[in-house]
Amino acid sequence: MSWRGHLWTLAPHVRHRLWPVEAPPSRPWKTAVPADQGHSIEISGALSPGSEPTAVVLVHGLSGNAGSAYMCRAARVVAGRGWTVLCLNLRGADGRGADIYHAGLTDDIEAALRCEELAGASRLFVWGFSLGGLLALHTACRSSSERLCGVVAVCPPLDLHLGAKALDAPRAWLYRRAILADLKRTYAATAERRAMPTPPSVARRARSIRQWDTLTVVPRFGFRDVDDYYTRASLTQLDRLQRPALVVASHDDPVTPLATLQPSLDGRVALLDVVMHRGGHCSFPRPLDVDGGVLDWMERQAVGTPEAHG
């Protein structure tokens, strides 16, 4: 990892705060997701209808949302092809307190794929970033949707044990601090609307990702402990894929270091393509080159060309 990885990770976020990336024209979107004890929760997003029969669901990373810089940039690229794009807020990410999510919970993505607004699309893709990329890969292993043509995962934390250890390391303190601040804010909003196992005043004391998951995700979703959660939500055996998948990783990623991904990416998997780029976490020196390559890959999956998995 080099200083360039930090620069390529941080610069787009600073730029987005000063000069926000303009998302394509969209309208508010929402749908209901089945939840505990027969109840349902509402999730939201931004929908940009297209003229082509292809739709892409974009999924943000941990502490992100539908308006994150990488989501807006990807949405512009997708919309530029005439495809429908749905920027999805995972439950609670919009600050409206529906619930919290975790790295193995694909219910929100499945609800988006089934939604009425995408019913007219004959080809569906899921494109996720960071934790959203891991969720996209889980979707490729589990989804029964016949319209799902493939998924893309950008800088996904495939092994959550290694990923949490990397984020909790001293050199990642800036990223950890920013992520925890956002998570604590959305958790507090959730606790105002529904009972949560851990009071916000206690969860607020977490100083590491591992502590946060122990206090929030583990009791909320009934995992035995944090190691049980990390083991069950990791995806280190990619031969479980049922749909084509593209993993885009960065050589200098300071949030999900390549060393945490390499063990899971070693060896050939029939439905998996892997591309390595120079860049940071979900950000690259020439992002449109990366994004354009992603859309080219999606088009190959959509038409089923023989070279799609070459």
C-alpha positions in Angstrom: 0.0 0.0 0.0 1.3 3.5 -0.8 0.4 7.1 -0.1 -1.3 7.2 -3.4 -4.0 4.8 -2.1 -4.9 7.3 0.6 -5.0 10.1 -1.9 -7.2 8.2 -4.4 -9.5 7.2 -1.6 -9.8 10.6 0.2 -9.7 13.1 -2.7 -13.0 12.1 -4.3 -14.8 12.4 -0.9 -13.4 15.9 -0.3 -14.2 16.9 -3.9 -17.8 15.6 -3.5 -18.3 17.7 -0.4 -17.1 20.8 -2.2 -18.4 20.1 -5.7 -20.9 17.2 -5.4 -21.0 14.7 -8.2 -24.3 15.3 -10.0 -26.5 12.2 -10.2 -28.7 11.6 -13.2 -32.3 12.9 -13.0 -34.2 10.6 -10.7 -37.3 10.2 -8.6 -37.7 8.9 -5.1 -38.2 5.2 -4.8 -39.3 3.0 -1.9 -40.5 -0.5 -1.3 -41.4 -2.8 1.6 -39.2 -5.7 2.7 -40.5 -8.5 4.9 -39.0 -8.4 8.4 -39.4 -9.9 11.8 -42.6 -11.5 13.1 -44.6 -10.8 9.9 -43.8 -7.1 9.9 -42.2 -5.2 7.0 -39.8 -2.3 6.8 -39.5 0.3 4.2 -36.3 0.9 2.2 -35.7 3.8 -0.1 -33.5 4.9 -3.1 -33.3 7.0 -6.2 -34.7 5.6 -9.5 -33.5 6.8 -12.9 -35.7 5.1 -15.6 -34.0 4.2 -18.9 -35.0 3.4 -22.4 -33.3 0.0 -22.7 -34.4 -3.3 -21.1 -31.5 -3.5 -18.7 -31.5 -2.3 -15.1 -28.7 -2.0 -12.6 -29.2 -1.8 -8.8 -26.3 0.1 -7.2 -25.4 -0.8 -3.6 -23.4 1.4 -1.3 -20.7 0.4 1.2 -20.6 0.4 5.0 -21.8 3.9 6.3 -22.6 5.0 2.7 -25.9 5.7 1.1 -27.5 6.3 -2.3 -25.9 9.8 -2.5 -22.3 8.7 -1.9 -19.9 10.0 -4.6 -19.1 6.6 -6.1 -22.9 5.9 -6.3 -23.6 9.1 -8.1 -20.7 8.6 -10.5 -21.7 5.0 -11.3 -25.3 6.1 -11.8 -24.3 8.7 -14.4 -22.4 6.1 -16.3 -25.2 3.5 -16.2 -27.8 6.1 -17.2 -25.6 7.2 -20.1 -26.1 3.8 -21.7 -29.8 4.3 -21.6 -30.2 1.7 -18.8 -32.4 2.0 -15.8 -30.5 2.6 -12.6 -31.7 2.3 -9.0 -29.4 3.7 -6.3 -30.4 1.7 -3.2 -30.3 2.7 0.4 -29.8 -0.4 2.5 -32.2 -0.3 5.5 -31.5 2.6 7.7 -28.8 4.2 5.5 -31.2 7.1 4.6 -31.3 8.1 8.2 -35.0 7.3 8.5 -34.5 4.6 11.1 -36.0 1.6 9.4 -33.4 -0.9 10.8 -29.7 -1.7 10.5 -28.1 -4.0 7.9 -25.2 -6.4 7.9 -22.7 -7.9 5.4 -24.7 -11.0 4.7 -28.3 -9.6 4.6 -29.4 -9.7 1.0 -33.1 -9.2 1.6 -33.0 -5.5 0.6 -31.3 -6.3 -2.7 -33.8 -9.1 -3.5 -36.7 -6.7 -2.8 -35.2 -4.2 -5.2 -34.8 -6.8 -7.9 -38.5 -7.8 -7.4 -39.9 -4.3 -7.3 -42.6 -3.1 -9.6 -40.4 -0.4 -11.1 -37.9 -2.9 -12.5 -40.5 -5.4 -13.7 -40.1 -4.3 -17.3 -36.4 -5.0 -17.4 -35.5 -8.3 -19.0 -31.9 -8.1 -17.7 -30.8 -7.2 -14.2 -27.4 -6.5 -12.6 -26.3 -5.7 -9.1 -23.2 -3.4 -8.8 -21.9 -3.0 -5.2 -19.2 -1.1 -3.6 -17.1 -2.3 -0.6 -19.6 -4.1 1.8 -22.2 -3.6 -0.9 -19.9 -5.5 -3.2 -19.9 -8.4 -0.8 -23.7 -8.3 -0.7 -23.8 -8.3 -4.5 -21.7 -11.5 -4.5 -23.9 -13.1 -1.8 -26.8 -12.2 -4.1 -25.1 -14.0 -7.0 -24.8 -17.1 -4.8 -28.4 -17.1 -3.6 -30.8 -15.2 -5.9 -33.4 -17.2 -7.8 -34.2 -14.3 -10.2 -34.0 -15.6 -13.7 -33.4 -12.1 -14.9 -30.2 -11.6 -12.9 -27.4 -11.7 -15.5 -24.5 -10.9 -13.2 -23.0 -8.9 -10.4 -20.1 -6.5 -9.9 -18.2 -6.1 -6.6 -15.8 -3.2 -6.2 -13.2 -3.6 -3.4 -15.4 -6.1 -1.4 -14.3 -7.3 2.0 -14.6 -11.0 1.2 -13.1 -12.2 4.5 -14.7 -10.1 7.3 -12.2 -11.4 9.9 -9.3 -10.0 7.9 -11.3 -6.9 6.8 -12.2 -5.9 10.4 -8.6 -6.4 11.5 -7.4 -4.2 8.7 -9.9 -1.4 9.5 -9.1 -1.6 13.2 -5.4 -1.2 12.6 -3.8 2.1 13.8 -3.0 3.2 10.2 -6.7 3.0 9.3 -7.8 5.3 12.2 -9.2 8.1 9.9 -11.4 5.7 7.9 -12.5 3.9 11.0 -13.4 7.1 12.8 -15.5 8.4 9.8 -17.3 5.0 9.3 -18.1 4.7 13.0 -19.4 8.3 13.2 -21.9 7.6 10.3 -22.9 4.2 11.8 -23.6 5.7 15.2 -25.7 8.5 13.7 -27.9 6.1 11.7 -28.1 3.6 14.6 -29.4 6.4 16.9 -32.0 7.3 14.3 -33.1 3.7 14.2 -33.3 3.4 18.0 -35.7 6.4 18.0 -38.2 4.4 15.9 -37.8 0.8 17.1 -36.4 -1.0 20.1 -32.8 -2.0 19.6 -30.9 -4.6 21.8 -28.1 -2.2 22.7 -29.0 1.4 23.7 -27.3 4.1 21.5 -25.6 5.4 24.6 -23.7 2.1 24.9 -23.2 1.6 21.2 -21.7 5.1 21.0 -18.7 3.9 23.1 -17.4 1.5 20.4 -14.0 2.5 19.2 -13.4 -0.3 16.7 -15.4 -2.0 14.0 -15.2 -5.3 15.9 -16.6 -3.6 19.0 -19.4 -2.0 16.9 -20.4 -5.3 15.4 -20.4 -7.0 18.8 -22.7 -4.3 20.2 -25.1 -3.9 17.3 -25.1 -6.5 14.6 -24.6 -9.5 16.7 -27.5 -9.0 19.2 -29.8 -7.5 16.6 -29.6 -10.5 14.2 -29.0 -13.3 16.7 -25.4 -14.3 15.9 -23.6 -16.3 18.6 -20.8 -13.7 18.7 -18.8 -11.5 16.4 -16.7 -14.3 15.1 -19.8 -16.3 14.2 -21.1 -13.2 12.3 -17.9 -12.7 10.4 -17.6 -16.4 9.5 -21.2 -16.7 8.3 -21.2 -13.4 6.4 -17.8 -13.8 4.7 -17.6 -15.2 1.2 -14.2 -16.8 0.8 -15.3 -19.7 -1.4 -16.4 -18.0 -4.6 -17.1 -21.3 -6.3 -20.5 -21.0 -4.7 -21.4 -18.4 -7.4 -24.6 -19.2 -9.3 -24.3 -16.1 -11.6 -21.4 -14.4 -13.4 -19.4 -12.0 -11.1 -16.8 -9.4 -11.7 -14.5 -8.4 -8.8 -12.7 -5.1 -9.2 -9.9 -4.6 -6.7 -7.2 -1.9 -6.0 -3.5 -2.5 -5.5 -3.3 0.3 -2.9 -6.7 0.1 -1.2 -6.2 1.4 2.4 -9.6 0.2 3.6 -9.8 -3.3 2.1 -6.1 -4.1 1.5 -5.4 -6.5 -1.4 -3.8 -8.9 1.1 -7.2 -9.4 2.7 -8.7 -10.4 -0.7 -5.9 -12.4 -2.3 -6.5 -15.7 -0.4 -10.1 -15.7 -1.6 -9.2 -14.8 -5.2 -6.5 -17.3 -5.7 -7.5 -20.1 -8.1 -9.8 -20.1 -11.1 -13.5 -20.0 -10.7 -15.7 -20.5 -13.7 -18.2 -17.7 -13.1 -15.6 -15.2 -11.8 -13.6 -12.5 -13.5 -11.1 -10.4 -11.5 -9.6 -7.1 -12.5 -6.9 -5.2 -10.6 -6.4 -1.5 -11.0 -4.3 1.2 -9.5 -6.4 3.2 -7.0 -7.8 3.6 -3.6 -10.9 2.2 -1.9 -13.7 2.3 -4.5 -11.9 5.2 -6.2 -9.5 5.2 -9.1 -7.3 7.7 -10.9 -9.4 7.3 -14.0 -12.8 6.1 -12.7 -14.6 6.3 -16.0 -12.2 3.9 -17.5 -13.0 1.5 -14.7 -16.7 2.2 -14.8 -16.8 1.9 -18.6 -15.1 -1.5 -18.3 -17.7 -2.6 -15.8 -20.5 -1.7 -18.3 -18.8 -3.5 -21.1 -18.6 -6.6 -18.9 -22.3 -6.3 -18.1 -23.1 -6.1 -21.8 -21.1 -9.3 -22.5 -23.1 -11.1 -19.8 -26.4 -9.7 -21.1 -25.8 -11.1 -24.6 -24.1 -14.3 -23.4 -21.0 -14.0 -25.6 -18.5 -17.0 -25.3 -15.7 -14.7 -24.2 -17.6 -13.4 -21.2 -15.8 -15.7 -18.8 -12.5 -16.0 -20.7 
